[in-house]
Amino acid sequence: MKQIWAPWRMKFINAKKTKGCVFCRKLKEKKDSENLVLYRGKKMSVIMNLYPYNNGHLMVVPNRHTAEFSSLTDEELLELMKLTGFAMESLKKSCKPGGFNVGINLGKAAGAGIKNHLHVHIVPRWVGDGNFMPVVGRTKVIAESLCETYKKLKKVIRQRRT
């Protein structure tokens, strides 16, 4: 059997599991760096994915708890789209991807890992990022730590919003 060592995962494995919505908790705690919250808007926020598909995997999340796309107001929909664009522009400047996958998984059947709080995924892509590891080793390689990516993005976001 092949093994890849990931000792940092023990913190997650041994951590006390909390009840309730992870997004609501992160937004309520006001520990943005620790919770990977990059930007707080009036109706939406930008959060890094703790378990990314690629470096810089971001999510735009409503500040209020909702799972239903149809429940979003016109103001929320506008900010959702604007922040999605803002996040992509910030990633272009900080990480220089060649493209993006953007999507929403609504419901368990659609692959939503967090099905009770709507969120838009923004996954930066580079030519060749689908290298041999996922195909041969069934393992995804994330080339940079979340902390380093957070620092890069936070710097760009501060510059763009001031």
Buried (B, 14 or more C-beta within 10 A) or exposed (E): EEEEEEEEEEEEEEEEEEEEBBBBEBBEEEEBEEBBBBBEBEBBBBBBBEEBBBBBBBBBBBBBBBBEEEEBEEEBEEBBEEBBEBBBEBBBBBBEBEEBEBEBBBEEEEEBEBBEBBBBBBBBBBEEBEEEEEEEEEEBEBEBEBEEBBEBBBEBBEEEEE
